[in-house]
Amino acid sequence: MPVYDYYCPVCNRYFERVRSMEDRNGVLCDLCGGQAVRVYVPVGIVFKGSGFYTTDSRSENPLDKAKSALPEAKAGTESDSGGELSRLED
């Protein structure tokens, strides 16, 4: 259930209340019993926790997985493979 912010003009107090979205009844202040008014607050992005990265919510790309499975070419292997080809041609 969502949490809403309220303001009581009688005792000049702000407070939060967990309420259903379908609940249309008024909210009374816990301290003075006055009629509270809902406060609309712009919501920014709030990240809570130990850390967030742009890749946390993305599924793994199958092409990236295939590239990582291939053995990496080393600088010396190009000359070696050329030698193998020349031997095969003979």
C-alpha positions in Angstrom: 0.0 0.0 0.0 1.3 3.5 -0.8 2.4 6.0 1.9 0.9 9.5 1.6 2.0 12.8 3.3 -0.5 14.8 5.2 -0.6 18.2 6.8 -2.7 19.2 9.8 -3.4 23.0 9.7 -4.8 23.0 13.3 -1.5 21.8 15.0 0.8 22.7 12.1 2.2 19.2 11.8 3.2 17.0 8.9 2.8 13.2 9.0 2.7 10.1 6.9 -0.1 7.6 6.6 -0.3 4.2 4.8 -3.6 4.1 2.9 -5.3 2.2 0.1 -5.6 4.0 -3.2 -9.4 3.4 -3.2 -9.8 4.8 0.3 -11.7 8.1 0.0 -12.3 8.8 3.7 -10.7 11.9 5.3 -7.7 11.6 7.5 -7.7 13.0 11.1 -4.6 14.1 12.9 -3.5 11.8 15.7 -2.6 14.6 18.1 -5.4 17.1 17.8 -8.1 15.3 15.8 -8.2 18.0 13.2 -9.0 17.4 9.5 -5.7 16.8 7.7 -5.0 17.7 4.1 -3.0 15.6 1.7 0.3 17.1 0.6 1.4 16.3 -3.0 5.2 15.9 -3.1 7.1 15.5 -6.4 8.8 12.1 -6.3 12.3 11.8 -7.6 14.2 8.6 -8.2 15.3 7.1 -5.0 17.9 4.3 -4.9 18.2 2.6 -1.6 20.7 -0.2 -1.0 24.3 -1.1 -1.3 24.7 -0.2 -4.9 23.0 0.0 -8.3 24.4 -0.3 -11.8 22.9 0.2 -15.2 23.2 -3.5 -16.0 21.3 -4.7 -12.9 17.9 -4.8 -14.6 19.0 -5.8 -18.0 19.0 -9.4 -19.2 22.2 -10.7 -20.6 22.7 -10.2 -24.3 23.2 -13.6 -26.1 25.7 -12.0 -28.5 27.9 -10.8 -25.6 27.7 -14.3 -24.1 28.9 -15.9 -27.4 31.8 -13.4 -27.7 33.0 -14.1 -24.2 33.0 -17.9 -25.0 35.5 -17.4 -27.9 39.2 -17.7 -27.1 41.0 -14.4 -27.3 43.6 -14.1 -30.1 47.1 -13.3 -28.8 49.6 -11.2 -30.7 51.9 -14.1 -31.5 49.2 -16.5 -32.8 48.8 -14.6 -36.1 52.3 -15.5 -37.3 51.9 -19.1 -36.0 48.6 -19.6 -37.9 50.3 -18.3 -41.0 53.0 -20.8 -40.6 50.4 -23.6 -40.3 48.7 -22.5 -43.4 51.9 -22.5 -45.4 52.7 -26.0 -44.2 49.2 -27.2 -45.2 49.6 -25.8 -48.7 52.9 -27.7 -49.3 
